[in-house]
């Protein structure tokens, strides 16, 4: 039941460092992807809002700029 902490003590430092490194990379990657999706969703919603024309125009300009650069590449 649960993890056996006795085995954790006898794990090699190399294995422990590798596990923590890979876990940190996965956590960082997940954070970046999650943050990107949240910002994308907020930006999309704000670009569709007509009650706030300044933000809507700003998001429209950003969208056009991104599309212009996407077409070039």
N, C-alpha and C positions, 0 to 999 in steps of 0.2 A: 504494500500500500504506500504510494508516494515514492519519492526518490530515495535512494540509499545514499546518505551524505558521507558515509564511510568510504565509498568508492570515489567520490569527488576528491577527497584528500589525496588519494593515491594516483590521481590522473597526472600524466606528464605535463610539464609546463608548456611544451611545444603544442600539445593537443589543446590545452586550455587557451593558449594565445590564439591558435588558429580558429577555434570555435568562437571566441569573442570577436575576433577580427571579422569573420564571415557574418556573424550576427550583427555587428555594427554596420557593415556594408549594406546588408539587407534592410536594416532599420532606416538608414539614411536614404536608400533608394525608394523605399515605401513612403517616407515622409515627403520627398520631392514629388513623386507621382501624385500622392494624395493632395498636396498643396496646389499643384498645377491644376488638377481637376476641380478643386474648390474655386480657385481664381477664375478658371475658364467658365464655370457655371455662373458665378456672380457676374462676370463680364457679359455673358450672353443675356442674362436676365436684365441687367442694367441697359444693355443696348436696345432691348425691346420696350423699355419703359418710356412712354411718351409724356409722363407727368414731370419728368426731370429733363428738359431739353438740353441743358448744358452737358450733362453726363451722357445722354444719348448721342449727341453730336460728337463728343470726345471719343466714345466707344466706336462710333461709325468711322471716324477718321483713323483710329487704330486698326480697325478691321480692314479698311481699304489699304492701308500701308502694308499690313501683313499679307494681304492677297497680292498686292503689287510685287512684293519681294518673293512670294511663293511662285508666281508665274515666271519670274526671271530665272529662278533656280530650276 
